[in-house]
Amino acid sequence: APPPPAVPATAPAMVAPLLPGVEQVFAASPSLRPAVLVEAEVVYRKGTPPLERRTAGTWLAPFAEGRISWETLTAFEQLELSGKPREGAAFAPLPSNARDLVARAADQFIGEIDSRALEVLYHRASRLVQEDGEDRDAFTARCVDAVRGASSTKLDRLRQRHEQELRRIDERIAKEKLELERDSQDLAARQRQKQLTVASGVGDALLSGLGALFGGRRRSLGTLARRGASAARQVAEKDRMTDRARADVEESEQTIEALSMERERLAAAHAEELAALERQAEEAVAGAVEMLRITPARKDITVRRVALAWLGDEPRR
């Protein structure tokens, strides 16, 4: 009988390299490359200014030519790794000394972190230190507020002086407005008196003329002339008084306008003076912010976990 047909051999499944005693974690990717994963807590301390910062996180460093590339050590916030690889995943080759490298990774990690400085902004005058997550602009603004608070007495005195100057101007304007109201009333009264005087003179002239025309009591031309001259003098006097009242009104109006312009000028000058102080505070802070570089002591670096991580695509930092 003919032999049974041969069953084609299946390709062996690719499995992760075995490293006894080494924890391994895997990304859900079809193509994986090795790296060292370190979970640790780092404490940065400084006596002056008093400062303590704690950083707990996960760091990754890839393998490179038979060693761990610590110079490219990077902290990551989100890593999705599991205890088993994806079925059929392909693994990049491991260095032959990978097991020894992972075993020494904790000490080498401490040495690498010990050489890396934490940079923190510091404002010496206000003794303020940059907070976690605070950018330079926010820290500078906080320092400016602190400087303003320290110089608040000076600013308060300046504002009080400004208020007093403006209050004196306002009082003078109010006084001139009252004077303008009185002058306007006087002008109106003078104008009415002038109108009455003119009307009275015209009326007398008409009556005298009619009396002479219709045979009333005769009056000499001299009397009529004297009465006309007297009325003219009265009208002229009323004109002078009216002109004087009008001049008083115009003077008050001009004074109020001048005072109002002076008030605007003072208000603008006060605002500029305050703005200059604000700029001085900002410039003083900007020039006084310094960078502190704090390196952790080896005793303040605690390694919690070391594992061999098989990574796929670039993980998110």
Disulfide bonds with the S-S distance in Angstrom:
none
